[in-house]
């Protein structure tokens, strides 16, 4: 790392390969060997993405204190250890040391916990017994706690950090895990981006059956509980599964290794293969239909997915389905298929599917808010899983404040802090006189938590945007502008800052300043579709229709898969007296997003107008 002014530590794009020499290690290598990374690129070592203080330090230190000073834009980051030491997982250890060394007063320390603030003892006195009929194991006592999983997830999850007062356990009190979003996960939930393990594991049958991380991993040695297939055979019968009658490959070959079929690996950072922890059945049949990956192709890269699907059907007599059953639903949402809304509602309501998939369905339904989806999202506010509740709040955030209050206000008292924060954010624009006096304390308390989170993350432009949105919703224009400007100071390439500030200028009758701002952003990022789109809307308001059509068309060309850009361009064409071009735009866009509600409504409108003529 390189130390820059203001206490910033920046990670260089070269790294040391610590593997043994015979494995190709003991050398320096470049993290982006096939890319040209110059000072303008977000991956350049001087940019935010390579800042150790907030990007890396939390998971590579113990007792990290970021200590960002927003007034000076400087860091005084400190940690007890630049390493993952005992207290990173178990919390403050003074009582444990007193117990271990029999210091005076140790007899008053709970011997069952050995003085550990966070005793990760959920496996004590637990046995897994293999059922001879199924060949699979059952836990002697159902898992009643997720303490260990949540502790591991702090650093083994793709998540946003909400607060610095980590509480060693309830993840969503301090972090917000990512859902099965496009670019992070494939439509069937397999890993794509750098998402680590937690989001995959939540999808697995193993998680549902009560497995914890340390059932397979020894946390202190960092080794597996047993080598090779042995770690799986702790819970799965060798005679049933470690046999050619199950895997149909030669014993001892790569295809006979459990992990190669059920935990396919993806390599990150050039040399770091990471296995998918959703423990899924290979589905080449889905690959053939949806273009999702399948484990078979990792060894049989020269064969098409249909070949693999036929082989699997030949072996087992059918297409294996597995535990996860939402690939076609999430694919429908991503392609905006006609039946996407109905599929998403069904997934959201299906309690047999993993909560992370159901939460993803709730999130996706924000694009299909209707009288059909609204009751399902409202019901999700009472879901047992906080990820589902959180996703439902965000999905409904654009409802009118009065309607949103009726649905959301109970979540201001939610036991999970992230849910309370999201509810507070959604309700920022509710007029105080519309809040019943008995509920105001809950609202102010949740708002205080939300604002504290934004202050903690004041070094991130996204937090400044959220703070600006909070002020804008409350009519506090000067404060909103200050926050949006701060986001641009932190990162002059942060596109939402240009868009939101330009929209604030619209609300305050300052479109001329908004146009200048958007052009400033386009000078830095000429291929940013959202900036061309925003400028086009501004030009419509200014009645500069020729320029507006050019801007809106350019936005559509730069992001052809964004149905919103195509819809707005088609509406503008229609309004400018070009119905034929508008119809052609709608038809072309519907080929990419056949179920988009706005495009279909516009198609019907245009057809009705033609019929009238």
C-alpha positions as CSV (number, residue, x, y, z in Angstrom):
1,X,0.0,0.0,0.0
2,X,1.0,3.6,-0.6
3,X,0.3,6.3,2.0
4,X,-1.2,9.5,0.5
5,X,-2.0,12.8,2.2
6,X,-4.9,12.8,4.6
7,X,-4.2,9.4,6.1
8,X,-5.3,7.6,2.9
9,X,-3.8,4.2,2.3
10,X,-4.1,3.1,-1.4
11,X,-3.6,-0.5,-2.6
12,X,-1.3,-0.9,-5.6
13,X,-2.5,-3.1,-8.5
14,X,0.4,-5.5,-8.0
15,X,0.4,-8.2,-5.4
16,X,2.6,-11.0,-4.0
17,X,1.6,-14.5,-4.8
18,X,2.0,-16.3,-1.5
19,X,1.4,-19.8,-2.9
20,X,4.3,-22.2,-2.9
21,X,6.7,-21.9,-5.9
22,X,5.7,-25.2,-7.3
23,X,2.1,-23.9,-7.5
24,X,3.2,-20.9,-9.5
25,X,3.6,-18.6,-6.4
26,X,6.4,-16.7,-4.8
27,X,6.2,-13.9,-7.4
28,X,4.8,-10.5,-8.0
29,X,1.8,-10.3,-10.3
30,X,-0.6,-7.6,-11.7
31,X,-4.2,-7.8,-10.6
32,X,-5.4,-6.5,-14.0
33,X,-2.9,-8.1,-16.4
34,X,-5.1,-7.7,-19.6
35,X,-6.4,-4.2,-19.0
36,X,-5.0,-0.8,-19.5
37,X,-5.6,1.0,-16.2
38,X,-4.7,4.7,-16.4
39,X,-5.3,7.5,-13.9
40,X,-8.9,8.0,-15.2
41,X,-9.9,4.5,-14.6
42,X,-11.9,3.7,-11.4
43,X,-9.5,0.7,-10.8
44,X,-6.4,2.9,-10.8
45,X,-4.5,2.7,-7.5
46,X,-5.2,6.3,-6.7
47,X,-9.0,5.9,-6.9
48,X,-11.6,5.2,-4.2
49,X,-12.0,1.5,-5.3
50,X,-8.4,1.0,-4.1
51,X,-8.7,2.8,-0.8
52,X,-7.8,0.6,2.1
53,X,-9.4,2.6,4.8
54,X,-13.0,1.9,3.8
55,X,-12.7,-0.8,1.1
56,X,-10.4,-3.3,2.7
57,X,-9.5,-2.6,6.3
58,X,-12.6,-3.8,8.1
59,X,-12.1,-7.4,7.0
60,X,-8.3,-7.5,7.3
61,X,-8.0,-6.0,10.8
62,X,-9.2,-6.4,14.3
63,X,-11.2,-3.6,16.1
64,X,-10.9,-1.2,13.2
65,X,-11.8,2.4,13.8
66,X,-12.1,4.2,10.4
67,X,-12.1,7.7,11.9
68,X,-13.0,9.6,8.8
69,X,-13.2,13.4,9.3
70,X,-15.7,14.8,6.8
71,X,-14.8,18.4,7.5
72,X,-11.1,17.8,6.5
73,X,-11.8,14.8,4.3
74,X,-9.0,12.9,6.1
75,X,-8.6,9.6,7.9
76,X,-7.1,8.6,11.3
77,X,-7.7,4.9,10.8
78,X,-6.6,2.7,13.7
79,X,-6.8,-1.0,14.6
80,X,-5.8,-3.2,17.4
81,X,-4.1,-5.5,14.9
82,X,-3.7,-5.5,11.1
83,X,-4.8,-9.1,11.0
84,X,-7.9,-11.2,11.7
85,X,-7.1,-12.0,15.3
86,X,-9.1,-13.8,18.0
87,X,-11.2,-10.7,18.9
88,X,-12.3,-10.1,15.3
89,X,-14.6,-13.1,15.7
90,X,-15.0,-13.6,19.5
91,X,-15.2,-9.9,20.6
92,X,-13.3,-8.3,23.5
93,X,-11.2,-11.0,25.1
94,X,-10.1,-9.7,28.5
95,X,-12.6,-12.0,30.4
96,X,-11.4,-15.0,28.4
97,X,-7.8,-14.2,29.3
98,X,-8.7,-13.9,33.0
99,X,-10.5,-17.2,32.8
100,X,-7.7,-19.0,31.0
101,X,-5.0,-17.6,33.4
102,X,-7.1,-18.1,36.5
103,X,-6.8,-14.4,37.5
104,X,-8.5,-13.2,40.6
105,X,-12.3,-13.2,40.0
106,X,-12.1,-15.8,37.3
107,X,-14.5,-18.0,39.3
108,X,-17.3,-15.5,38.5
109,X,-16.8,-15.9,34.8
110,X,-19.2,-18.3,33.0
111,X,-17.1,-21.5,32.5
112,X,-19.5,-22.6,29.7
113,X,-18.5,-19.7,27.5
114,X,-14.9,-19.6,28.8
115,X,-15.3,-15.9,29.2
116,X,-15.7,-15.3,25.5
117,X,-17.9,-12.4,24.6
118,X,-19.1,-14.3,21.5
119,X,-18.8,-18.0,22.2
120,X,-19.1,-19.8,18.9
121,X,-20.3,-23.0,20.5
122,X,-23.4,-23.9,18.4
123,X,-21.9,-27.2,17.4
124,X,-21.2,-28.4,21.0
125,X,-23.0,-31.7,21.8
126,X,-24.4,-31.8,18.3
127,X,-24.2,-34.9,16.1
128,X,-25.1,-35.5,12.5
129,X,-26.5,-39.0,11.9
130,X,-26.7,-40.4,8.4
131,X,-30.1,-41.8,7.5
132,X,-29.6,-45.2,5.8
133,X,-32.6,-44.6,3.6
134,X,-31.6,-41.3,2.1
135,X,-27.9,-41.4,2.6
136,X,-28.1,-37.9,4.1
137,X,-27.5,-36.7,7.7
138,X,-29.9,-35.1,10.2
139,X,-28.8,-32.8,13.0
140,X,-29.5,-34.1,16.4
141,X,-30.9,-30.8,17.5
142,X,-32.3,-28.2,15.0
143,X,-30.0,-25.1,14.7
144,X,-31.6,-22.4,16.8
145,X,-29.0,-19.7,16.3
146,X,-27.1,-18.2,13.4
147,X,-24.5,-16.5,15.5
148,X,-21.6,-18.3,13.9
149,X,-22.9,-17.8,10.4
150,X,-23.5,-14.2,11.0
151,X,-20.1,-13.6,12.5
152,X,-18.5,-15.2,9.4
153,X,-20.8,-13.3,7.1
154,X,-19.4,-9.9,8.2
155,X,-16.4,-10.5,5.9
156,X,-17.5,-13.4,3.8
157,X,-20.5,-11.6,2.3
158,X,-20.9,-9.0,-0.4
159,X,-22.5,-6.3,1.7
160,X,-22.6,-2.6,2.5
161,X,-21.4,-1.4,5.9
162,X,-24.0,0.7,7.7
163,X,-22.4,1.4,11.0
164,X,-19.1,1.1,12.8
165,X,-20.3,-0.3,16.1
166,X,-20.1,-3.9,15.1
167,X,-22.0,-6.2,17.5
168,X,-20.5,-9.6,16.8
169,X,-23.5,-11.4,15.5
170,X,-26.6,-9.8,14.0
171,X,-25.2,-8.9,10.6
172,X,-28.1,-6.6,9.6
173,X,-27.6,-4.4,12.6
174,X,-24.5,-3.1,11.0
175,X,-24.4,-4.4,7.4
176,X,-26.8,-4.8,4.5
177,X,-26.1,-8.0,2.4
178,X,-26.5,-7.9,-1.4
179,X,-29.3,-9.8,-3.0
180,X,-29.1,-12.0,-6.1
181,X,-28.6,-9.0,-8.4
182,X,-27.5,-9.1,-12.0
183,X,-23.7,-8.9,-12.5
184,X,-23.3,-10.3,-8.9
185,X,-25.1,-13.6,-9.5
186,X,-26.4,-15.5,-12.5
187,X,-30.2,-15.8,-12.8
188,X,-30.1,-19.3,-11.1
189,X,-28.1,-17.8,-8.1
190,X,-24.6,-19.1,-9.1
191,X,-21.8,-16.7,-8.3
192,X,-20.7,-14.2,-11.0
193,X,-19.2,-11.1,-9.4
194,X,-17.0,-11.1,-6.4
195,X,-19.6,-12.0,-3.8
196,X,-17.7,-14.3,-1.4
197,X,-19.7,-17.1,0.2
198,X,-22.6,-16.0,2.4
199,X,-25.1,-15.1,-0.3
200,X,-24.4,-18.5,-1.9
201,X,-24.7,-20.4,1.3
202,X,-28.0,-18.9,2.1
203,X,-29.4,-20.5,-1.0
204,X,-28.2,-24.0,-0.1
205,X,-30.1,-27.0,1.2
206,X,-27.2,-27.3,3.7
207,X,-28.1,-24.0,5.3
208,X,-31.7,-25.0,5.4
209,X,-30.8,-28.3,7.1
210,X,-28.8,-26.5,9.9
211,X,-25.2,-26.7,8.7
212,X,-22.9,-24.0,10.0
213,X,-19.6,-22.9,8.6
214,X,-17.5,-24.8,11.1
215,X,-19.2,-28.1,10.2
216,X,-16.9,-28.1,7.2
217,X,-14.2,-25.6,8.1
218,X,-11.8,-25.6,11.0
219,X,-11.7,-21.8,11.8
220,X,-8.4,-21.7,13.6
221,X,-6.3,-23.8,11.2
222,X,-8.2,-22.6,8.2
223,X,-8.3,-26.2,6.9
224,X,-11.3,-28.4,6.0
225,X,-12.5,-30.9,8.6
226,X,-11.4,-33.7,6.3
227,X,-9.5,-33.8,3.0
228,X,-11.1,-34.2,-0.4
229,X,-14.5,-36.0,-0.5
230,X,-14.1,-36.7,3.2
231,X,-15.5,-33.4,4.3
232,X,-18.7,-34.2,2.4
233,X,-18.8,-37.8,3.6
234,X,-19.2,-36.5,7.2
235,X,-22.9,-36.1,6.3
236,X,-23.4,-38.1,3.1
237,X,-23.2,-41.8,2.8
238,X,-20.0,-43.0,1.0
239,X,-21.7,-46.1,-0.4
240,X,-24.5,-44.0,-1.9
241,X,-22.6,-40.9,-3.1
242,X,-18.9,-41.6,-3.4
243,X,-19.5,-44.1,-6.1
244,X,-19.6,-44.3,-9.9
245,X,-23.3,-45.1,-9.7
246,X,-23.8,-41.5,-8.4
247,X,-21.2,-39.4,-10.2
248,X,-20.7,-41.5,-13.3
249,X,-17.0,-40.7,-13.5
250,X,-13.9,-42.8,-13.0
251,X,-13.0,-43.1,-9.3
252,X,-10.2,-40.7,-8.4
253,X,-10.8,-38.5,-11.4
254,X,-11.8,-34.8,-11.2
255,X,-15.4,-35.7,-12.0
256,X,-15.5,-37.9,-9.0
257,X,-14.7,-35.0,-6.6
258,X,-17.9,-33.7,-4.9
259,X,-16.9,-30.1,-5.1
260,X,-16.2,-30.1,-8.8
261,X,-19.9,-30.8,-9.6
262,X,-21.6,-29.3,-6.6
263,X,-19.3,-26.3,-5.7
264,X,-17.8,-25.2,-9.1
265,X,-15.1,-22.6,-8.7
266,X,-14.6,-19.2,-10.2
267,X,-11.2,-17.4,-10.1
268,X,-10.9,-13.9,-8.8
269,X,-7.9,-11.6,-8.5
270,X,-6.0,-13.7,-11.1
271,X,-5.0,-16.6,-8.8
272,X,-7.8,-17.0,-6.3
273,X,-10.3,-19.7,-7.1
274,X,-13.4,-19.5,-4.9
275,X,-16.1,-22.2,-4.8
276,X,-19.8,-21.5,-5.0
277,X,-21.3,-22.4,-1.6
278,X,-24.9,-22.9,-2.8
279,X,-24.2,-26.7,-3.1
280,X,-26.4,-27.1,-6.1
281,X,-27.2,-29.9,-8.5
282,X,-25.6,-29.3,-11.9
283,X,-28.3,-28.0,-14.3
284,X,-27.1,-28.1,-17.9
285,X,-30.7,-28.1,-18.9
286,X,-31.0,-24.5,-17.5
287,X,-27.8,-23.6,-19.3
288,X,-29.3,-24.7,-22.6
289,X,-32.4,-22.5,-22.0
290,X,-31.1,-19.6,-20.0
291,X,-27.4,-19.5,-20.7
292,X,-26.5,-20.0,-17.0
293,X,-23.2,-21.8,-16.2
294,X,-23.0,-25.4,-15.3
295,X,-20.3,-27.4,-13.7
296,X,-20.1,-29.9,-16.5
297,X,-18.6,-27.2,-18.8
298,X,-15.7,-26.7,-16.5
299,X,-14.2,-30.0,-17.7
300,X,-16.1,-30.4,-21.0
301,X,-15.6,-26.9,-22.4
302,X,-15.7,-28.3,-26.0
303,X,-19.2,-29.6,-25.5
304,X,-22.5,-27.7,-25.7
305,X,-24.9,-27.5,-22.7
306,X,-27.4,-29.6,-24.5
307,X,-24.9,-32.5,-24.7
308,X,-24.4,-32.3,-21.0
309,X,-28.1,-32.1,-20.3
310,X,-28.7,-35.2,-22.5
311,X,-26.0,-37.1,-20.6
312,X,-27.5,-36.2,-17.2
313,X,-30.9,-37.3,-18.3
314,X,-29.4,-40.5,-19.6
315,X,-27.8,-41.2,-16.3
316,X,-30.7,-40.4,-14.0
317,X,-33.7,-40.8,-16.2
318,X,-34.8,-37.2,-15.7
319,X,-33.6,-33.6,-15.4
320,X,-32.5,-33.2,-11.8
321,X,-34.1,-30.2,-10.2
322,X,-32.3,-29.5,-6.9
323,X,-33.2,-27.2,-4.0
324,X,-33.1,-23.9,-5.8
325,X,-36.1,-23.2,-8.1
326,X,-36.0,-19.6,-9.2
327,X,-33.7,-19.4,-12.2
328,X,-36.6,-18.9,-14.7
329,X,-38.2,-16.4,-12.5
330,X,-35.2,-14.2,-12.1
331,X,-34.3,-14.6,-15.8
332,X,-37.9,-13.4,-16.6
333,X,-37.4,-10.4,-14.4
334,X,-34.0,-9.6,-16.0
335,X,-35.4,-9.9,-19.5
336,X,-38.7,-8.2,-18.5
337,X,-40.7,-11.1,-19.8
338,X,-44.5,-10.8,-19.9
339,X,-45.0,-13.2,-17.0
340,X,-42.3,-11.7,-14.8
341,X,-44.6,-10.0,-12.3
342,X,-46.7,-13.1,-11.7
343,X,-43.6,-15.3,-11.4
344,X,-42.0,-12.8,-8.9
345,X,-45.1,-12.7,-6.7
346,X,-45.2,-16.5,-6.6
347,X,-41.5,-16.6,-5.6
348,X,-41.9,-13.9,-3.0
349,X,-44.7,-15.9,-1.4
350,X,-43.0,-19.3,-1.7
351,X,-41.7,-20.0,1.9
352,X,-39.9,-23.2,0.7
353,X,-37.4,-21.2,-1.3
354,X,-34.4,-19.4,0.2
355,X,-35.1,-16.1,1.8
356,X,-32.4,-14.4,-0.2
357,X,-34.2,-15.4,-3.4
358,X,-37.5,-14.3,-2.1
359,X,-36.0,-10.9,-1.1
360,X,-34.6,-10.6,-4.6
361,X,-38.1,-11.1,-5.9
362,X,-39.4,-8.4,-3.7
363,X,-36.6,-6.0,-4.9
364,X,-37.4,-6.8,-8.6
365,X,-41.1,-6.1,-8.1
366,X,-40.2,-2.4,-7.7
367,X,-40.3,-2.4,-11.5
368,X,-43.9,-3.9,-11.6
369,X,-45.8,-2.0,-8.9
370,X,-49.4,-2.7,-9.4
371,X,-52.6,-3.7,-7.7
372,X,-51.4,-7.3,-8.1
373,X,-47.9,-6.9,-6.6
374,X,-48.7,-4.4,-3.9
375,X,-50.5,-6.8,-1.5
376,X,-47.6,-9.3,-1.8
377,X,-45.1,-6.7,-1.0
378,X,-47.2,-5.4,1.9
379,X,-47.4,-9.0,3.3
380,X,-43.6,-9.2,3.0
381,X,-43.3,-6.5,5.8
382,X,-44.3,-9.3,8.2
383,X,-41.9,-11.9,6.9
384,X,-39.7,-13.7,9.4
385,X,-36.5,-12.9,7.4
386,X,-35.1,-9.3,7.7
387,X,-33.7,-9.5,4.1
388,X,-37.2,-9.9,2.8
389,X,-38.6,-7.1,5.0
390,X,-35.8,-4.8,3.9
391,X,-36.2,-5.5,0.2
392,X,-40.0,-4.9,0.4
393,X,-39.4,-1.5,2.0
394,X,-37.0,-0.5,-0.8
395,X,-39.4,-1.8,-3.4
396,X,-42.2,0.4,-2.2
397,X,-40.1,3.5,-1.5
398,X,-41.6,5.5,-4.4
399,X,-45.2,5.2,-3.2
400,X,-46.9,8.5,-2.1
401,X,-45.8,9.3,1.5
402,X,-49.3,8.9,3.0
403,X,-49.8,5.4,1.4
404,X,-46.2,4.4,2.3
405,X,-46.7,5.5,5.9
406,X,-49.7,3.2,6.4
407,X,-47.7,0.2,5.1
408,X,-44.3,1.0,6.6
409,X,-44.6,2.7,9.9
410,X,-44.6,-0.6,11.9
411,X,-41.1,-1.3,10.6
412,X,-39.8,1.7,12.5
413,X,-39.9,-0.6,15.5
414,X,-38.4,-3.6,13.7
415,X,-35.9,-5.5,15.8
416,X,-33.2,-5.3,13.0
417,X,-31.5,-1.9,12.7
418,X,-31.1,-2.1,8.9
419,X,-34.8,-2.5,8.4
420,X,-35.5,0.5,10.7
421,X,-33.0,2.6,8.7
422,X,-34.6,1.7,5.4
423,X,-38.0,2.5,6.7
424,X,-36.8,5.9,8.0
425,X,-35.2,6.6,4.6
426,X,-38.5,5.8,2.8
427,X,-40.5,7.9,5.2
428,X,-38.2,11.0,5.1
429,X,-40.7,13.0,3.1
430,X,-43.7,12.4,5.4
431,X,-45.0,15.7,6.7
432,X,-44.7,15.8,10.5
433,X,-48.3,16.7,11.0
434,X,-49.4,13.5,9.3
435,X,-47.4,11.4,11.8
436,X,-49.6,10.4,14.8
437,X,-48.1,11.8,18.0
438,X,-47.7,8.3,19.4
439,X,-45.5,7.3,16.5
440,X,-43.2,10.3,16.3
441,X,-40.7,9.1,18.7
442,X,-40.2,5.9,16.7
443,X,-39.8,7.9,13.5
444,X,-37.3,10.3,15.0
445,X,-35.3,7.4,16.6
446,X,-35.1,5.5,13.3
447,X,-34.2,8.7,11.4
448,X,-31.4,9.3,13.9
449,X,-30.1,5.8,13.3
450,X,-30.3,6.4,9.5
451,X,-28.4,9.7,9.7
452,X,-25.8,8.2,11.9
453,X,-25.2,5.6,9.3
454,X,-24.8,8.3,6.6
455,X,-22.4,10.2,8.8
456,X,-20.3,7.1,9.4
457,X,-20.1,6.6,5.6
458,X,-19.5,10.2,4.8
459,X,-16.4,9.2,2.8
460,X,-18.6,7.4,0.2
461,X,-20.4,9.4,-2.5
462,X,-23.4,7.0,-2.3
463,X,-23.9,8.0,1.4
464,X,-23.8,11.7,0.4
465,X,-26.4,11.0,-2.3
466,X,-28.6,9.3,0.2
467,X,-28.2,12.3,2.6
468,X,-29.0,14.7,-0.3
469,X,-32.1,12.6,-1.1
470,X,-33.2,12.7,2.6
471,X,-32.9,16.5,2.7
472,X,-34.6,16.9,-0.7
473,X,-37.5,14.8,0.4
474,X,-37.9,17.2,3.4
475,X,-37.7,20.3,1.2
476,X,-34.3,21.2,2.6
477,X,-32.8,22.3,-0.8
478,X,-29.6,24.0,0.4
479,X,-28.6,21.0,2.6
480,X,-29.4,18.6,-0.3
481,X,-27.3,20.6,-2.7
482,X,-24.4,20.6,-0.3
483,X,-24.6,16.8,0.0
484,X,-24.7,16.3,-3.7
485,X,-21.8,18.6,-4.2
486,X,-19.8,16.7,-1.6
487,X,-20.4,13.5,-3.5
488,X,-18.9,15.1,-6.6
489,X,-16.0,16.4,-4.5
490,X,-15.3,12.8,-3.2
491,X,-15.7,11.3,-6.7
492,X,-16.1,13.6,-9.7
493,X,-17.2,10.6,-11.8
494,X,-20.1,9.5,-9.6
495,X,-23.0,9.6,-12.0
496,X,-25.9,9.7,-9.5
497,X,-24.6,12.9,-8.1
498,X,-24.9,14.7,-11.4
499,X,-28.4,13.3,-12.0
500,X,-29.8,14.0,-8.6
501,X,-28.3,17.5,-8.4
502,X,-29.6,18.3,-11.8
503,X,-33.0,17.1,-10.6
504,X,-32.8,19.3,-7.5
505,X,-32.0,22.3,-9.8
506,X,-35.2,21.3,-11.7
507,X,-37.2,21.4,-8.5
508,X,-35.8,24.9,-7.7
509,X,-36.2,26.4,-11.2
510,X,-32.5,26.3,-12.0
511,X,-32.5,24.2,-15.2
512,X,-29.8,26.4,-16.7
513,X,-27.4,25.3,-14.0
514,X,-28.6,21.8,-14.3
515,X,-27.8,21.7,-18.0
516,X,-24.3,23.0,-17.3
517,X,-23.8,20.4,-14.6
518,X,-24.9,17.5,-16.9
519,X,-22.6,18.7,-19.7
520,X,-19.8,18.8,-17.2
521,X,-20.4,15.2,-16.3
522,X,-20.7,14.2,-20.0
523,X,-17.3,15.8,-20.6
524,X,-15.9,13.4,-18.1
525,X,-18.0,10.4,-19.1
526,X,-19.3,10.9,-22.7
527,X,-20.8,7.4,-22.8
528,X,-22.9,7.7,-19.7
529,X,-26.4,7.0,-20.9
530,X,-28.1,8.4,-17.8
531,X,-26.5,11.8,-18.3
532,X,-27.7,12.0,-21.9
533,X,-31.2,10.9,-20.7
534,X,-31.3,13.5,-18.0
535,X,-30.2,16.2,-20.4
536,X,-32.8,15.2,-22.8
537,X,-35.6,15.5,-20.2
538,X,-34.2,19.0,-19.3
539,X,-34.3,20.0,-23.0
540,X,-37.9,18.8,-23.3
541,X,-38.8,21.1,-20.4
542,X,-37.0,23.9,-22.2
543,X,-38.9,23.1,-25.3
544,X,-35.7,22.4,-27.3
545,X,-37.3,19.4,-28.9
546,X,-34.7,18.8,-31.6
547,X,-31.9,18.7,-29.1
548,X,-34.0,16.7,-26.7
549,X,-34.7,14.0,-29.2
550,X,-31.0,13.7,-30.0
551,X,-30.1,13.4,-26.4
552,X,-32.8,10.8,-25.6
553,X,-31.9,8.8,-28.7
554,X,-28.3,8.8,-27.7
555,X,-29.2,7.5,-24.2
556,X,-31.2,4.7,-25.7
557,X,-28.3,3.8,-28.1
558,X,-25.8,3.7,-25.2
559,X,-28.0,1.6,-23.0
560,X,-30.4,-0.4,-25.4
561,X,-31.3,-2.8,-22.6
562,X,-32.7,-0.1,-20.4
563,X,-36.4,-0.1,-21.2
564,X,-37.0,3.2,-19.5
565,X,-34.7,5.1,-21.9
566,X,-36.5,3.5,-24.9
567,X,-39.9,4.3,-23.4
568,X,-39.1,8.0,-22.8
569,X,-37.5,8.4,-26.3
570,X,-40.7,6.9,-27.9
571,X,-42.9,9.2,-25.9
572,X,-40.8,12.2,-27.0
573,X,-41.0,11.0,-30.6
574,X,-44.8,10.8,-30.3
575,X,-45.1,14.2,-28.7
576,X,-42.9,15.7,-31.4
577,X,-45.3,14.4,-34.1
578,X,-43.4,11.3,-35.2
579,X,-45.8,8.4,-34.4
580,X,-44.3,6.0,-36.9
581,X,-40.8,6.4,-35.4
582,X,-42.3,6.1,-31.9
583,X,-44.0,2.8,-32.9
584,X,-40.8,1.4,-34.4
585,X,-38.9,2.3,-31.2
586,X,-41.5,0.6,-29.0
587,X,-41.5,-2.6,-31.1
588,X,-37.7,-2.8,-31.2
589,X,-37.5,-2.3,-27.4
590,X,-40.2,-4.9,-26.7
591,X,-38.1,-7.5,-28.5
592,X,-35.6,-7.0,-25.7
593,X,-38.1,-6.5,-22.9
594,X,-41.4,-8.1,-23.9
595,X,-43.1,-7.7,-20.5
596,X,-42.2,-4.1,-19.8
597,X,-45.5,-2.6,-18.5
598,X,-44.8,1.0,-19.7
599,X,-43.7,-0.1,-23.2
600,X,-46.8,-2.3,-23.6
601,X,-49.1,0.4,-22.4
602,X,-47.5,2.8,-24.9
603,X,-47.9,0.2,-27.7
604,X,-51.6,-0.1,-26.9
605,X,-52.0,3.7,-26.8
606,X,-50.3,4.1,-30.2
607,X,-52.3,1.3,-31.7
608,X,-55.6,2.9,-30.4
609,X,-54.6,6.2,-32.0
610,X,-54.0,4.5,-35.3
611,X,-57.4,2.8,-35.1
612,X,-59.2,6.0,-34.4
613,X,-57.6,7.6,-37.4
